[in-house]
Amino acid sequence: MTHQLDRATGADGVDVEVISAIVVDEAFRIHKGLGPGLLESVYEVVLSRALERRGLRVVRQKPVSFHYDGLHFDDAFRVDLLVNDVLVVELKSVETLAPAHAKQTLTYLRLLKIPLGLLINFGAAMFREGVKRIVNNHTAIASSRLRINQNREL
């Protein structure tokens, strides 16, 4: 998998912003239908299937290896969902997101050299409180309320 920080479209030419909008739409529908509080794994399966029905390619629990300072780390972490090779979706089912959750997602984006990620907490009472957009050198317009940029101190 080769990624560039400035690449904002998948191999199929679908823009990451379009993909992101589809993911948020489906996650909202699932949150509304199932409600908060189920296990993260349940939301992962349901969201993955919903995205595939919308024509997106989804890899669940994608193991990621990386090199750093001459060291190789096999399967150092797993991404909950990798959508069309350009969007990381990290799922939680907790009462409140912690700052570490956004930092973790941003680290995944940096190591994968992917421009955009979504952190979605299905445990939030209100969906809008549980969705955050995380960017990694991605310049497309988005609501500043949802944006966490790597250039900003977390």
N, C-alpha and C positions, 0 to 999 in steps of 0.2 A: 504494500500500500504506500504510494508516494503522494505526499501532500505538500502544498505550498501555502504559506500564510495568506497570500493574496488570492488564492483560488476560492471562489465562492459558489462554484457550481460543481455538481457531481459529474461523473463520467457520462451520464445520460443528458447533460446540459440543463438539468433542473437547478434553478437558483436556490441557494441555501435559505434565503428569506422565504421563498415559497414553501420549502420543506418545513421550516420552522413554524410557519402559520398553520400548516396542516397538522403538525404535532400538537400545537397548542389547542387547536379546534377539537381534535380527537380526545386529548387529555381532559379538556373541559367537559365534553360530553360524558366521558367515563366517570369523572368526579361527580357530576350531576346524577348520573344513573346509579352508581354503586355507593356513593357517599364516601366520607373519609373513614379511615381507621382499619382497613384491611391490611394484610401483609403486603409489603413491597413487591414480593414475587407475583402476587395476584395481579396487581396493576401492570407489572412488566409484561406478563403474558397477554393480558387483554389489550394493552396499548400496542404491543407489537403486532398482534393480529389485525387490529383496526388500521394501522399504518400500511400493512401489507395489502389489505383490501383497497386502500387508496392508491395502490400502485407503487409504493416505496419499498426499497430493499432495506431490511432490518436485520442486524446481527445482534443477538442477545448475548450478554455476558462475554463480550469480546476480550480475550486475553491480550495484553499489550506488553511487549518487551521493549527495552530501550538500553542505550549505551550512555554512560556518563563518566567522564574523567578516566577513560581507559577500562572501565568496568562494564560488564554486560549483566543486565538483570532480566532473567527469563520470567515471563508472566508476572511482572511486577505489580500489576493491577488489572482490574477488569472493568470495562465500561459497560454500564447497564444496557444501553442501546446505542448502536452506531447506525445512523440512518443515511443511506446513499453515500457512505464514505465521507460525508462532509459535515455531519451534525452529531454531536455527542449529546445524549439525553441521560442525565443522572436522575434516578428516582429515589424518593424518600417517602416514608409513611410515619412521620413523627409529628408531635403537636406543634412544634416550632422549629424552623430551620436555624441552625447555628452558623455563625460566620465561617467556621471550618468547612461547611458543606460547599460554599461558593469557592473557597480557596482550593479545595480538592478538585472541583470541576475545572477551574482555571488551570491547574497543574496538568490535568489530563489533556486539555486543549493544547497547551504549550508543548508537551511531550509528543503529541500526535501531529502537531503543526496543523491543527484544524481551526478555522476562524470563528466558529460559533458553537455554543452549547446551551442547553436548557437544563435548569435544575428545577424539577417539579416535585413538590411535596403534596402527596395525596392525603396526608394526615391533617392538613389545614382545614379549618371549618369553612372558609371561603376560598374558592379556587384562586382568585387573584392574589391572595396573600401567600400562596404556595408556589407561584411560578416566577422564576428569575431567568433572565437572559444573561449569559456570560459571554463576553467577546474577547478574542485574542487577535489583535491587529486587524479587526474587521471594521470597515468604515461605513457600512450601509446604515441608513437612517432607521432608528428605532426609538421607542419611548425611553427617555432617560431614566424613568422610574424603574425600568427593568434591566438597565445596563450596568454591568460591572466590567470594567476594562482593566486589562493587565497593567496599564500605565498608571492606574490609580491605586493608592495604597489600600490594601484590604485590612 
